[in-house]
Amino acid sequence: MSATKINLAWTYYDEKLDITFTLVDEKLHDYETLIIAEKHLVVTNKDLLIDPDVKGKIIKRWFLEENEAIKLRNKVKRKGKLRAYKNSVKNTSIGFGVKQ
């Protein structure tokens, strides 16, 4: 597995699968919360386009661990935001049905 920068774009090569691919858009490399999916890949080997699962194989070999870590980080971040929101709502007395 290797990655090289060609014409300002990263090109990935997997020796085991004999696949060359790129991401749909270079700005995806900068996203911290993006989970790489099949729709984000462009396979440049024309003969491999007939295999419907080629992108799934790439995801499993190249991005599975990183995607799982991102999912966990996104989940923790979201739970923290929900907890903060619930606490702010709980601590705010609107006055409906509350006797003073």
Order of alpha helices (4+ residues) and beta strands (2+ residues): beta-beta-beta-beta-alpha-alpha
